[in-house]
Amino acid sequence: MIRKTVDSGINDAISTVVGVVLLLGLLVCVTAFINVYYVPSWVKDDEASHNRQVFADFSSIPGAINDLVLANDTGVTRSQRIKLGSGSIPFISRGSSWGTLGVSPEGSFTVSADVLVKNITAKTINRDLGCGHVNITDVSCVSEFYIDIAKIQGTSEDFPATFQYITINFAGQSGKTRILIRPDENHPGEGKSSLQLSTWMRKSDDEYTIIDRTYINRSVSALTTINHRIDLLSPCYGFNKVLNDATTPYNLTITNSTGIDGEHIYCNITYYEYNRTIEHHSQVSNGILTYESKNRHFIDQRFIYQNGAIFLCQTPNASMRIGSNIVICDADNFTSVVMPLLSIATTEHGTPGIGGSGVEELQMRLDRAGVVLFADGANTDDVTITIDPPEGASDFRKNYLDSWVSHFTELTRGTSITMTPAPVYLSDYAGINITLNGSIHLTIQDATIQGRIATISS
């Protein structure tokens, strides 16, 4: 009886052990099955979702940089947080993918052109009008304009018969100003005259209409010294408005009629002369911002910011997903081409790049911003853009440069600009030359952004 009881206990123990072993084996099989068939899919989905989120965060960078440039405030820092890795599943797959975020000096963008440049030179004229007239050409603006009348020559009999005047005419424009010296209606026949400033506007070749008339001095005696100075830029006179509304550059001709003695009429003018010369201008931006994933199951992706554009790269493929801020649009007599050049540099003692799985912060600060203005109107016939891609295999560089060609093709569509000759690839796709042809008004916007990486969590 005792032996039966012992055998029964041993059998129960063996059954329990066997059951536990079978259960553990089943658990191991299920776990292995999940790890083999489900975990890679789950991790892949998580890494794909993470890459989409990183791309959304990375795509906020152009807007942040544009805000810094528009504000033109070097004391402001904009930040963008990016989680570098993902894919960890508790108790099942504790490993995690990782990534790198950095600032790199590679990838240059160069704009060059033979462009008309405006040169502004300050000049002063102080001359009597005995010569009959003074011509001033290519005027950008006038800061001082005085007519000094020292003395009027003539007799009372001369006044009714002759209008004596100084004429200031805009060559090729509608404004004309006459400074008349004529009899005062209030003192007819008494040898009195008045100084009258009249502003005229052209209606036709030989017809003008008076838009403003001011009597400066109603009691001027003939054959006397008056020493009167007329400030033509005074807001009291219509001439000031005509001058401000004139299209620059303009020409001025000051003419003295024969009825006024030129030795006693002077003009004193300080103005800025506007000249245009052709100069070769070349300007370059350098640097990119980049994120590169190191996934375990999902395809690795690389996001690149260069000169305002965002690229999505899956080696060897590369495509521009967010276009640059380059503007090409037709105006009346030319095509406006606005070229932003945005350089990316690392801050002094800053971290240019970092890798890991935690959350990192890209901090951006404006170092400088400016606009390079050339001559007004059409100032060049062609603009050459040279683009160097980031490092990578030859087929990647070609696809990257092809994206820029497609971007410029779309920008010039429907405008007067042509891409002639066809884009020229440099040896082994180390770069590309894109030439824009047409009647072009070129403007270059130039800015440098300092970037650094700051760790938020690990």
C-alpha positions, 0 to 999 in steps of 0.5 A: 500500500505504501509502495503504491502511494510512492509510485503514484506521487512519482508519476504525478511529479513526472507528469507535472515536469513533462507538462511544464516542459511542454508548456515552455516548449510551446511558449518558446515556439510561439515566441520564436514564431512571433519573432520570425513572422510578426516582430520584423513586420511590427518593427518595420511598420514602426520604423516607417511611421517614425521616418514619416514623422521625422520627414514631417519634422524635417520639413519644418526647417525651411519655414523656420529658416525663412522666418529668421531671414524675414525677421532679420534678427540675429538674436533669435534662435529657432529650434526643431526637435527630431527623434533619431530612432525607433522600433523597440517593442517591450519584452519582445524586441528591445533593440532600436533603430537609430539615426544621425542628424547633422550640419555638413559643409558639402553641397554648394549652390553658385549663381553667376552672371554678367550683370548691369550694376548701378553706380551712384555718385554724388555731384554738385553744380554751382553755376551761373546761367549766363551760358543759357542752359545747364544739362544734367544727365542720369539723375538718381535723386536730388538732395539740394536744388536752389535757384538764386536770383541776384538781380533783374535786368530790364526796364518797365517797358520790357515787362509787358512785352516779354515773359522772362523765365527760367525753364527746368525740363525733364527730358523724355518725361512729363514734368516741366517747371517754369520760374517766370518773372513778369509784371505784377497784375497789382502794379501795372505800368509801375516797373514792378514784377513778380516771381512766379513758380509754375509747374506744368505737365505735358499733354502733348508735344507742344501743349502743357497744362499748369498743375501748380502755381505759386507767387513767391515775391509780388513786389520786385522792382526792375533794375534792383538787387533782390538776392532771392533764393528759391528752394525748389525742393520745398514741399510748398511747390509742385515741382517737388512732387513732380521730381519725386514721381519721376522715373529714375534715372532722368535728365534735367535741363535748366534754361535761361531765357534771354530776358534775364541777365545770366550773370545774376541767375545761379543754380546750385544743385546737389544730386546723385548720378546714376550710371550702369556698368556691366560687371561679372558677379558670382556668389555661392552658398554652402552647406546642408542639413541632413538626417539619415536613418539606420533602420533594422527592417525598413529601407534607410532614408536620407533627408537633405536640406539644401538652399531652401529645398528638401530632398527625400533620398532612398539610395540611389534615388533622390527626389525634391519634395519641397521646392526652393524659394527661387522665384521666376516670373514675367514682368512688363519688359523683363523676367524677374529672377529672385535667387535666394542663397542660404548658407548653412554653417556650424556655430563655433564650438558647436556640435556639427552632428550626432547619432543615436536613438533619442530626441535631438534638437536642431538649433538655428540662428541667423548670422547675417542676411542681405539683398544684392540689388543690381540695376533697375529693369533688365540687367542681364541676358543670362544667369548660370547656376552651378549646383554641387550635390552632397556626397554619394555614389555616382547614380545618387548624385545624378538623380539628385541633380536631375531633381534640380533640373526638373525644379528649374524646368517647372519654374521657367514653364510659362515664362519668357526664360529658356534653359539654353543650352541644355543643362551640362553635367560635370564629370562623374556628376560632380555638379551641374551647370544650368543656364537661364536665358532671356531679358532678366532682372536679377536679384540675389538674396544672401543669408547665412544660418548657424546650426548646432545640435543639442541633446534633449534625451537619450 
